[in-house]
Amino acid sequence: MNVETTSIPGVLVIEPRVFADDRGHFFESFNHKAFERAIGGDVRFVQDNQSFSKANVLRGLHFQVEQPQGKLVRAVRGAIYDVAVDIRAGSPAYGTWVGVELSAENRRQLWIPAGLAHGFLVLSAAAEVLYKTTDYYAPAAERCILWNDPTLAIAWPLTVEPVVSAKDRQGTTFASAAPRPV
């Protein structure tokens, strides 16, 4: 696998090695030992989540204040623009974001360590997103930063107004949602 660093420490783009021939292709989408080598530490995934979304759906920016989740995200159908926002107090990248296109075609995955907010925009007619998490979903601890927060100024590749859930429209600003740096 090929591993690319991003501007946020710990956030990695992971590309599997694909074996293709006239019958189709094969790739290893996850290998625990190789993944731990790539991130330079131990990880234990406890939950897999899968979502289906239509074109122009924007989900996020979600995080949990308790039981923060590390996420390994990939699109198994269609294409998304996946975004991670560093909200870790004391991080040198606090308040910055990275965005990566993930698609069934490019097979890329994004590793988002615990303590970051996450969201994505569907770029194709539809998309199915699969992600592993390092902790369980804790609804009472879930928070949401507004996808269009002016402080973050995320450059979403929008062509129309995104479709956002009522819950996500009720998100708060980065300044009020994120822990303060120390």
Secondary structure per residue as TSV (DSSP state, phi and psi in degrees):
chain	resnum	aa	ss	phi	psi
A	1	M	-	360.0	153.3
A	2	N	E	-105.6	133.4
A	3	V	E	-121.1	126.0
A	4	E	E	-114.1	134.9
A	5	T	E	-80.7	163.2
A	6	T	-	-123.5	-177.1
A	7	S	S	-73.7	-10.5
A	8	I	S	-103.9	121.6
A	9	P	T	-54.4	129.4
A	10	G	T	92.3	-21.7
A	11	V	-	-83.3	123.5
A	12	L	E	-127.8	145.7
A	13	V	E	-101.2	125.4
A	14	I	E	-117.2	126.2
A	15	E	E	-117.7	123.6
A	16	P	-	-76.2	160.2
A	17	R	-	-84.0	124.7
A	18	V	E	-106.8	132.1
A	19	F	E	-108.0	111.6
A	20	A	E	-120.5	147.3
A	21	D	E	-150.7	-168.4
A	22	D	T	-67.5	-11.9
A	23	R	T	-87.7	-21.0
A	24	G	E	143.9	-138.3
A	25	H	E	-149.4	166.2
A	26	F	E	-142.1	141.7
A	27	F	E	-153.2	153.7
A	28	E	-	-88.3	112.0
A	29	S	S	-81.0	-22.2
A	30	F	-	-155.5	133.8
A	31	N	-	-138.0	115.5
A	32	H	H	-56.6	-48.4
A	33	K	H	-62.8	-47.4
A	34	A	H	-64.3	-38.5
A	35	F	H	-65.4	-45.5
A	36	E	H	-63.5	-36.1
A	37	R	H	-63.1	-43.0
A	38	A	H	-63.5	-41.2
A	39	I	H	-88.6	-11.5
A	40	G	T	73.1	34.6
A	41	G	S	-174.0	-179.1
A	42	D	-	-87.2	145.5
A	43	V	-	-146.8	146.0
A	44	R	-	-134.1	115.3
A	45	F	-	-87.2	137.3
A	46	V	-	-119.0	-11.5
A	47	Q	E	-152.7	140.3
A	48	D	E	-112.6	134.8
A	49	N	E	-122.4	145.5
A	50	Q	E	-137.4	133.8
A	51	S	E	-127.9	152.2
A	52	F	E	-117.4	133.3
A	53	S	E	-141.0	148.2
A	54	K	E	-86.1	172.3
A	55	A	T	-52.3	140.2
A	56	N	T	68.0	10.1
A	57	V	B	-74.3	134.2
A	58	L	E	-120.0	122.8
A	59	R	E	-114.3	132.5
A	60	G	E	116.9	-177.5
A	61	L	E	-97.3	113.4
A	62	H	E	-101.2	149.2
A	63	F	E	-160.0	167.4
A	64	Q	E	-120.1	130.3
A	65	V	S	-76.1	-25.8
A	66	E	S	-122.0	150.9
A	67	Q	S	54.7	50.7
A	68	P	-	-58.2	142.9
A	69	Q	-	-107.9	127.7
A	70	G	-	-78.8	145.6
A	71	K	E	-134.0	135.8
A	72	L	E	-111.2	108.6
A	73	V	E	-110.2	138.6
A	74	R	E	-150.3	153.5
A	75	A	E	-96.6	121.0
A	76	V	E	-95.5	-10.5
A	77	R	E	-150.9	134.5
A	78	G	S	77.7	-156.7
A	79	A	E	-143.1	144.3
A	80	I	E	-134.9	159.1
A	81	Y	E	-105.1	110.3
A	82	D	E	-99.1	133.0
A	83	V	E	-126.1	136.6
A	84	A	E	-121.2	136.5
A	85	V	E	-120.6	127.2
A	86	D	E	-79.6	111.5
A	87	I	-	-117.3	18.9
A	88	R	-	-78.2	115.9
A	89	A	T	-57.4	130.9
A	90	G	T	88.9	-6.3
A	91	S	-	-73.2	140.4
A	92	P	T	-65.2	-17.1
A	93	A	T	-105.1	15.0
A	94	Y	T	-50.8	129.8
A	95	G	T	83.4	4.8
A	96	T	-	-104.7	165.2
A	97	W	E	-135.9	158.0
A	98	V	E	-131.3	147.6
A	99	G	E	-132.0	138.1
A	100	V	E	-139.4	137.9
A	101	E	E	-80.7	125.5
A	102	L	E	-116.3	135.0
A	103	S	E	-147.0	162.5
A	104	A	T	-62.2	-30.9
A	105	E	T	-74.1	-45.7
A	106	N	T	-85.7	-14.4
A	107	R	-	59.9	15.6
A	108	R	-	-72.4	153.8
A	109	Q	E	-128.2	152.3
A	110	L	E	-117.2	124.5
A	111	W	E	-94.1	121.0
A	112	I	E	-118.3	107.1
A	113	P	-	-62.9	161.1
A	114	A	T	-57.8	142.6
A	115	G	T	100.9	4.6
A	116	L	E	-113.9	155.4
A	117	A	E	-89.3	152.2
A	118	H	E	-138.0	143.3
A	119	G	E	-159.6	166.0
A	120	F	E	-151.7	156.7
A	121	L	E	-118.9	131.7
A	122	V	E	-79.1	124.0
A	123	L	-	-97.4	-20.4
A	124	S	S	-102.6	-178.8
A	125	A	S	-59.6	-30.7
A	126	A	E	-162.0	162.1
A	127	A	E	-150.2	144.7
A	128	E	E	-114.6	126.9
A	129	V	E	-116.0	132.4
A	130	L	E	-119.9	130.2
A	131	Y	E	-143.8	141.5
A	132	K	E	-92.1	145.3
A	133	T	E	-125.8	151.8
A	134	T	S	-91.8	-6.1
A	135	D	S	-146.2	165.8
A	136	Y	-	-78.4	154.2
A	137	Y	-	-63.6	130.4
A	138	A	-	-126.1	89.9
A	139	P	G	-53.2	-38.3
A	140	A	G	-68.7	-21.7
A	141	A	G	-99.4	-3.1
A	142	E	E	-75.2	139.1
A	143	R	E	-133.3	165.1
A	144	C	E	-141.0	131.1
A	145	I	B	-97.7	138.7
A	146	L	-	-56.2	132.4
A	147	W	T	-61.5	-27.5
A	148	N	T	-109.4	29.4
A	149	D	-	-56.7	125.3
A	150	P	T	-66.7	-27.5
A	151	T	T	-66.2	-41.6
A	152	L	T	-75.5	-36.9
A	153	A	-	49.2	52.0
A	154	I	-	-67.6	131.2
A	155	A	-	-87.5	69.0
A	156	W	-	-62.7	136.0
A	157	P	-	-79.8	66.5
A	158	L	-	-83.6	139.4
A	159	T	S	-113.2	-19.2
A	160	V	S	-143.9	172.4
A	161	E	-	-63.2	129.9
A	162	P	-	-72.5	157.0
A	163	V	B	-91.3	117.0
A	164	V	-	-125.7	138.9
A	165	S	-	-67.4	159.3
A	166	A	H	-59.5	-40.0
A	167	K	H	-61.7	-44.7
A	168	D	H	-70.4	-29.2
A	169	R	H	-67.6	-20.7
A	170	Q	T	-89.5	6.2
A	171	G	-	-59.0	167.3
A	172	T	B	-109.2	171.4
A	173	T	-	-71.3	158.6
A	174	F	H	-56.6	-44.2
A	175	A	H	-60.0	-35.4
A	176	S	H	-92.7	-19.4
A	177	A	H	-93.4	-37.3
A	178	A	S	-83.3	144.8
A	179	P	-	-61.0	145.9
A	180	R	-	-76.7	141.3
A	181	P	-	-65.8	150.8
A	182	V	-	-90.6	360.0
